[in-house]
Amino acid sequence: MYHGIRRVTGMTLTEEEKNSLIDIVKKTIQCKLDGKKTPAFKAGSETLKEKRGAFVTLKKDGRLRGCIGYIEAKRHLYETVQEMAVASAFNDPRFPPLTRDELQHLTLEISVLTPLKIIKNIEEIEVGVHGIYIVKGYRSGLLLPQVAREYEWDRLTFLEETCCKAGLSPNTWKEKDTKIYVFSANVFGRRW
């Protein structure tokens, strides 16, 4: 198992809780591939019952293969992770549905999010610690904290790339009616 960003405020998961969430992702995807009904899981701890936003990211040989999540807390963490496992593997519009042959090449990553915090000054953004969520009108874009670290972006590049993810011009973050939110994430994962 590897661990991503260590400095997280608001939620600490034990190794057992992380393993439970990873197990949920793997069993859910496997059942879907086998044409079986997805299993009903129970939360093994109060932490897994907390309502949290979370993303499930799948990488094939180090390249993005699927990534979908909820920004805001809508369901219990373990339920969100199960739902996002299916979405990332089979419903990410950027990729075809996952196949059984790809499993041996996969790494899965779970990002458990802290609540969004709106900021007024971009100096509040800590690259490698914060993810960014930008909203302007009906457009929005989000990049997880680990993305900036993986690409070795500075703060301005991170803001510009988040704008582009939202389908906006790179400098839209400077406009007064653009809202910028930050969040942290507890990031962990494992090879399939």
Secondary structure, DSSP 8 states (H G I E B T S, - for coil): -EE-----SS----HHHHHHHHHHHHHHHHHHHTT--------SSHHHHSB--EEEEEEETTEEEEEEEESS--SBHHHHHHHHHHIIIII-TTS----GGGGGGEEEEEEEE---EEES-GGG--BTTBEEEEEETTEEEEE-HHHHHHHT--HHHHHHHHHHHTTS-TTGGGSTT-EEEEE-EEEEEEE-
